[in-house]
Amino acid sequence: MQAANQYMDGIMFPEGYRFNSDLNKFKKCVSIAKELMDGGQLKVIFGCVKSVNIELCIEEDRFNSLYSDLSYPDFEEILNNEIAIIIEQNISSLDFEEPDLKKYLEDKIDPDKIPEIIELKRLKRKYVQEQLVSSEYIKRYLFKERTLNEKLSDIRYEINKYVFDDKSDMAYAVVELNTSYRLEDDMFLDGINIERNNSFIRFVCDKQDLEYIIERLNSIKERL
């Protein structure tokens, strides 16, 4: 049996288990996420960088002024480590009993503690389903899952400076776009990513190049 950690709700979780937040704090995060989503300050993105990626479009100071009873880091952690994964799980399957979770827990924790962990997870999934999962989300997720094309898995860049013979210089970026057919994270363990077979393209661009690329992308966006 692996080491387990004690959390504030009195439940013993396996070490590294991602769905370990207190239920009331979790529900508070879901409610805030819904409020920010309705106000255009939170976006749920499917099949781009991750299977489900949540982009938070609010500064930490602004967040703290609106929600003083929940810290910004705690909100971000629960949003990315729990809520995003649960959205994906709920779209994929509405079996909230999760036989795979029970099997995963069997050799990692006292069998008597397994039912309360499963029940906590069930309540979290139920609340996310009621508050966040929409038919639009289901369609967007399924489209990305069924496409035969690779998906954007990462964007990396380096900012450099080129020095000319006359000692003047110019800033430029080396941009790398990675793609993959699979974007899954581990469903139970926090911080464990499933190995991907990535391909990539790397290119150099200056500020004007980036402005041109952004203009082209905006023109595509306007046609969707």
C-alpha positions, 0 to 999 in steps of 0.5 A, spaced: 500 500 500 502 506 498 503 512 502 496 516 503 495 523 505 490 526 510 486 532 507 481 537 511 475 533 509 478 527 513 478 523 507 485 519 506 487 519 499 493 516 495 499 520 494 498 524 488 491 523 487 488 529 483 481 529 486 483 531 493 479 538 494 474 539 499 467 538 496 465 545 499 471 548 496 470 545 489 463 547 489 465 554 490 470 553 484 465 551 479 460 556 481 466 561 480 468 558 474 460 558 471 460 566 473 466 567 469 464 563 463 458 567 463 462 574 463 467 572 458 473 571 463 473 564 462 474 559 456 473 552 455 477 549 449 477 542 446 482 538 443 487 544 443 494 543 447 490 538 452 483 534 451 480 540 455 483 546 456 481 552 461 483 559 459 482 564 465 482 571 462 482 575 469 488 578 472 489 575 479 488 582 483 481 583 479 480 575 482 482 577 489 477 583 489 471 579 487 472 573 490 476 574 497 474 567 500 478 563 495 485 564 493 487 565 486 492 559 486 487 554 489 482 556 484 487 555 478 489 548 481 482 546 482 480 548 475 486 545 471 487 539 476 480 537 477 474 541 473 477 540 466 478 533 467 471 532 470 468 535 464 472 531 459 470 525 463 462 527 463 462 528 456 465 521 455 461 517 460 456 519 465 457 512 469 459 516 475 460 510 479 467 509 475 469 502 476 476 504 473 477 508 479 475 503 484 480 498 481 485 504 481 484 505 488 484 497 491 491 496 491 493 503 494 489 505 500 485 501 505 479 498 502 474 501 507 476 508 505 474 507 497 467 508 498 468 515 501 473 517 495 468 514 490 462 518 493 466 524 493 468 524 486 461 522 484 458 528 487 463 532 484 462 530 477 454 531 478 455 538 480 460 539 474 454 536 470 449 540 472 453 547 472 458 547 466 457 541 461 452 543 455 450 540 449 455 545 445 461 543 449 459 535 447 459 537 440 466 541 440 469 535 444 466 530 440 468 533 433 475 534 436 476 527 438 473 524 431 477 528 427 483 524 423 487 530 423 493 532 428 491 537 434 496 543 437 499 540 443 504 545 445 506 552 443 513 554 445 518 560 443 524 563 444 526 571 444 532 573 441 536 579 439 540 579 432 546 584 432 548 587 425 555 589 423 553 597 425 552 594 432 544 595 431 540 590 433 533 587 432 529 582 436 526 576 433 522 570 436 523 562 434 516 559 434 515 552 435 508 549 434 507 542 436 502 537 434 499 530 436 494 525 435 493 524 443 492 530 448 490 526 454 492 527 461 492 521 466 485 521 469 487 520 476 494 522 478 496 529 478 502 531 474 502 525 470 502 526 462 501 520 457 506 520 452 505 523 446 508 522 439 509 529 437 511 532 430 513 540 430 514 545 426 519 551 428 520 558 424 523 564 425 519 571 425 520 578 427 514 583 430 512 584 423 511 577 421 507 576 428 502 581 426 501 578 419 500 571 422 495 574 427 491 578 422 491 572 417 488 568 424 483 573 425 481 573 418 480 565 419 476 566 425 471 571 422 469 566 417 467 561 422 
